[in-house]
Amino acid sequence: MRDFKSLLVWQKSHELTLSVYELTSDFPRSEIYGLTSQIRRSSSSIPTNIAEGCGRTSQSQMAHFLNISLGSASELRYQIILARDLNYISNKMCKELSVSVDEVMKMLTSLHQQVQRTNS
């Protein structure tokens, strides 16, 4: 069992989630059950699944939850593009968030590979 709070990837994904929550507070009220909800759920799913994986007893279970986090990050990448195309966020904000998501995805991939090697 690992302390998820000590993982840099969890810290970065938590910061990303906080940014997404702040950003989406300005989305139209008509999106509260649509894109606002989806983008918040996918962003918060990243650190949530890292934490859940850290609470599991096997490396294979940890790897499984890291895969879920990667899937959620991919969802978030698209939702950021959609928010930009709907003019809910600026091109600049889209680029900044995309860079953050890409950084988290690289870190998740690296951690996943490390966990897989340890599992072998």
Secondary structure, DSSP 8 states (H G I E B T S, - for coil): ---GGG-HHHHHHHHHHHHHHHHHTTS-GGGTTTHHHHHHHHHHHHHHHHHHHHTSSSHHHHHHHHHHHHHHHHHHHHHHHHHHHTTSS-HHHHHHHHHHHHHHHHHHHHHHHHHHHHH-
